Amino acid sequence: MTKRVDPTGIPAAIREIAALIGWEAIAAATGKGKRAVQYWGDPESKRSPTMLQAAALDALYLERGGLFAPLRDAFNVFADRRLSPTVADPDMIVAELTCMAREAGEAITAGIQLVGGKPSRAMIHATLIEVSEGSDAFDAVERRLSAMLGEGVA
């Protein structure tokens, strides 16, 4: 039977790293045995790397061609789930979804305006700001939904 792995969790991050660098490299970088680090990738295990081990693994992953820091991202989601107040408040969810839709629309509009002719540096800069604001709004919704999972919402 295949175990269900939360894609934002530490086991998924460890598996992501192992897929690129291998379990042996993880074991060598952390001073642990291969089986011990494989437990970190098991969603049913309570074991996980320390913060120093996680930082070392993220650095090694990036060195070997990874495009992001999987364990940092997983720890951030973990913290957000524990620290987000009133995560399942329907009014907050609606407000964040509304903001996300508005910011995405503004980013798309700004991007489309770049296509019609030769855009100026100011137009490109304004579009980057809109895209960044849209990204922040999407991140807020993602944190809210992840926090809802942490609350045990069915």
Phi, psi and omega per residue, in radians:
M1 nan 2.343 3.117
T2 -1.406 2.323 3.119
K3 -1.455 2.420 3.115
R4 -1.366 2.237 -3.095
V5 -2.050 2.159 3.060
D6 -1.121 2.097 -3.071
P7 -1.150 -0.239 3.128
T8 -1.778 0.054 -3.042
G9 -1.617 3.022 -3.128
I10 -1.118 -0.760 3.099
P11 -1.014 -0.677 3.105
A12 -1.160 -0.668 3.115
A13 -1.116 -0.764 3.113
I14 -1.086 -0.753 3.118
R15 -1.104 -0.663 3.087
E16 -1.049 -0.814 3.136
I17 -1.132 -0.777 -3.129
A18 -1.093 -0.607 3.131
A19 -1.095 -0.537 -3.134
L20 -1.581 -0.786 -3.003
I21 -1.882 -0.302 3.123
G22 1.624 2.684 -3.116
W23 -1.152 -0.618 -3.136
E24 -1.102 -0.713 3.127
A25 -1.167 -0.640 3.087
I26 -1.113 -0.788 3.134
A27 -1.069 -0.777 -3.129
A28 -1.130 -0.714 -3.100
A29 -1.214 -0.435 -3.074
T30 -1.879 -0.127 -3.121
G31 1.286 0.354 3.137
K32 -1.916 2.912 3.054
G33 -1.358 2.773 -3.120
K34 -1.019 -0.780 -3.124
R35 -1.143 -0.659 3.139
A36 -1.071 -0.751 -3.126
V37 -1.310 -0.449 3.075
Q38 -1.154 -0.526 3.059
Y39 -1.078 -0.552 3.112
W40 -1.083 -0.469 3.129
G41 -1.570 0.010 -3.135
D42 -1.614 2.058 -3.098
P43 -1.132 -0.271 3.118
E44 -1.604 -0.116 3.135
S45 -1.542 2.563 3.079
K46 -1.619 -0.007 -3.103
R47 -1.430 2.553 3.078
S48 -2.719 2.812 3.141
P49 -1.245 2.728 3.022
T50 -1.241 2.955 3.105
M51 -1.074 -0.704 3.128
L52 -1.151 -0.715 3.094
Q53 -1.135 -0.720 3.129
A54 -1.083 -0.762 3.124
A55 -1.092 -0.715 3.121
A56 -1.127 -0.712 -3.141
L57 -1.195 -0.713 3.078
D58 -1.075 -0.758 3.137
A59 -1.087 -0.753 3.120
L60 -1.137 -0.724 3.105
Y61 -1.036 -0.806 3.128
L62 -1.153 -0.680 3.086
E63 -1.030 -0.654 -3.083
R64 -1.530 0.158 3.054
G65 1.913 0.036 3.080
G66 -1.137 2.673 -3.041
L67 -1.784 -0.105 -3.133
F68 -2.685 3.075 -3.130
A69 -1.834 1.632 -3.022
P70 -1.012 -0.741 -3.093
L71 -1.286 -0.649 3.058
R72 -1.034 -0.805 3.138
D73 -1.084 -0.734 -3.142
A74 -1.141 -0.724 3.109
F75 -1.146 -0.640 3.093
N76 -1.103 -0.757 3.102
V77 -1.107 -0.755 3.115
F78 -1.000 -0.829 -3.141
A79 -1.128 -0.748 3.126
D80 -1.037 -0.685 -3.141
R81 -1.122 -0.601 -3.099
R82 -1.470 -0.453 -2.996
L83 -1.812 -0.197 -3.078
S84 -1.364 2.015 3.108
P85 -1.386 2.650 3.072
T86 0.802 0.818 -3.038
V87 -1.121 -0.538 -3.081
A88 -1.683 0.231 3.125
D89 -1.142 1.997 -3.089
P90 -1.000 -0.619 3.129
D91 -1.130 -0.679 3.115
M92 -1.174 -0.726 3.129
I93 -1.081 -0.817 3.131
V94 -1.071 -0.758 -3.132
A95 -1.089 -0.751 -3.124
E96 -1.237 -0.660 3.082
L97 -1.144 -0.678 3.106
T98 -1.120 -0.781 3.105
C99 -1.085 -0.757 3.131
M100 -1.042 -0.798 -3.132
A101 -1.102 -0.767 -3.137
R102 -1.100 -0.845 -3.106
E103 -1.133 -0.671 3.102
A104 -1.116 -0.739 3.118
G105 -1.086 -0.731 3.121
E106 -1.136 -0.680 3.118
A107 -1.157 -0.748 3.128
I108 -1.124 -0.768 3.123
T109 -1.053 -0.805 3.130
A110 -1.101 -0.687 3.129
G111 -1.150 -0.708 3.128
I112 -1.135 -0.637 3.125
Q113 -1.117 -0.419 3.100
L114 -1.223 -0.459 -3.028
V115 -1.273 -0.572 -3.057
G116 -1.415 1.373 3.104
G117 1.907 -2.837 -3.124
K118 -1.679 1.886 -3.086
P119 -1.267 2.546 3.070
S120 -1.439 2.883 3.083
R121 -1.067 -0.641 3.134
A122 -1.111 -0.694 3.113
M123 -1.138 -0.737 3.132
I124 -1.123 -0.753 3.116
H125 -1.076 -0.770 3.130
A126 -1.088 -0.670 3.115
T127 -1.160 -0.714 3.093
L128 -1.053 -0.694 3.113
I129 -1.103 -0.793 3.135
E130 -1.084 -0.736 3.125
V131 -1.122 -0.704 3.123
S132 -1.119 -0.752 3.110
E133 -1.126 -0.666 3.075
G134 -1.114 -0.747 3.121
S135 -1.078 -0.736 3.110
D136 -1.073 -0.695 3.141
A137 -1.164 -0.722 3.084
F138 -1.106 -0.710 3.114
D139 -1.069 -0.688 3.137
A140 -1.100 -0.736 3.117
V141 -1.167 -0.714 3.118
E142 -1.079 -0.741 3.107
R143 -1.102 -0.722 -3.133
R144 -1.082 -0.834 -3.115
L145 -1.144 -0.706 3.096
S146 -1.111 -0.695 3.118
A147 -1.130 -0.623 3.096
M148 -1.083 -0.669 3.077
L149 -1.096 -0.694 3.113
G150 -1.120 -0.465 3.105
E151 -1.403 -0.136 -3.110
G152 1.417 0.444 3.091
V153 -1.103 2.262 -3.074
A154 -1.296 nan nan
